[in-house]
């Protein structure tokens, strides 16, 4: 299991269009589109549904969520 302890928690629903300076986390049970920029890793918890159409400068770490990647992934 990934260590989410220092990652910024993203909203649980809707569209995220902001910028995160560091790692980010999508909490279990979320339904979110990430259109913004994550300047670190994106951690996705079990039971969440995520569409990444923005930019993740690090890795996308899927810990059991439903993930679709259409954006730019750097790690």
C-alpha positions as CSV (number, residue, x, y, z in Angstrom):
1,X,0.0,0.0,0.0
2,X,1.3,3.5,-0.9
3,X,2.1,6.1,1.8
4,X,-0.4,9.0,1.4
5,X,0.7,10.8,4.6
6,X,2.1,13.9,3.0
7,X,-0.1,14.0,-0.1
8,X,-2.7,16.8,-0.5
9,X,-6.3,15.4,-0.6
10,X,-8.2,16.3,-3.7
11,X,-12.0,16.9,-3.8
12,X,-14.2,13.8,-3.7
13,X,-16.3,14.7,-6.7
14,X,-16.5,17.0,-9.7
15,X,-13.6,18.4,-11.7
16,X,-10.2,19.5,-10.1
17,X,-8.6,22.3,-12.2
18,X,-6.0,23.5,-9.7
19,X,-2.3,23.0,-9.2
20,X,-0.7,20.9,-6.5
21,X,2.9,21.5,-5.6
22,X,3.8,18.0,-4.5
23,X,1.9,14.7,-4.2
24,X,-1.9,14.4,-4.3
25,X,-4.4,11.8,-3.2
26,X,-7.9,10.8,-4.4
27,X,-9.8,9.3,-1.4
28,X,-11.7,6.1,-1.5
29,X,-15.2,6.4,-2.9
30,X,-14.4,9.6,-4.9
31,X,-15.6,10.2,-8.5
32,X,-13.3,12.9,-9.9
33,X,-11.8,14.3,-13.1
34,X,-8.3,15.7,-12.7
35,X,-7.9,18.5,-15.3
36,X,-5.3,20.4,-13.3
37,X,-1.6,19.9,-12.7
38,X,0.0,17.6,-10.1
39,X,3.7,18.4,-9.6
40,X,4.3,15.0,-7.9
41,X,2.7,11.6,-7.7
42,X,-1.0,11.0,-7.8
43,X,-2.3,8.3,-5.4
44,X,-5.6,6.8,-6.1
45,X,-7.3,4.8,-3.3
46,X,-9.4,1.7,-3.6
47,X,-13.0,2.2,-4.7
48,X,-12.5,5.6,-6.4
49,X,-13.2,6.5,-10.0
50,X,-10.8,8.9,-11.6
51,X,-10.3,10.4,-15.1
52,X,-6.9,12.0,-15.4
53,X,-7.1,14.5,-18.4
54,X,-4.6,17.0,-17.0
55,X,-0.9,16.7,-16.2
56,X,0.8,14.5,-13.5
57,X,4.5,15.2,-13.3
58,X,5.2,12.1,-11.3
59,X,3.6,8.6,-11.2
60,X,0.0,7.6,-11.0
61,X,-0.2,5.1,-8.2
62,X,-3.4,3.1,-8.5
63,X,-4.2,1.2,-5.3
64,X,-7.4,-0.4,-6.6
65,X,-9.4,2.4,-8.1
66,X,-11.0,2.7,-11.6
67,X,-8.6,5.0,-13.5
68,X,-8.7,6.3,-17.1
69,X,-5.6,8.2,-18.3
70,X,-6.0,10.6,-21.2
71,X,-3.6,13.4,-20.0
72,X,0.1,13.7,-19.7
73,X,1.9,11.5,-17.2
74,X,5.6,12.2,-16.5
75,X,6.7,9.4,-14.2
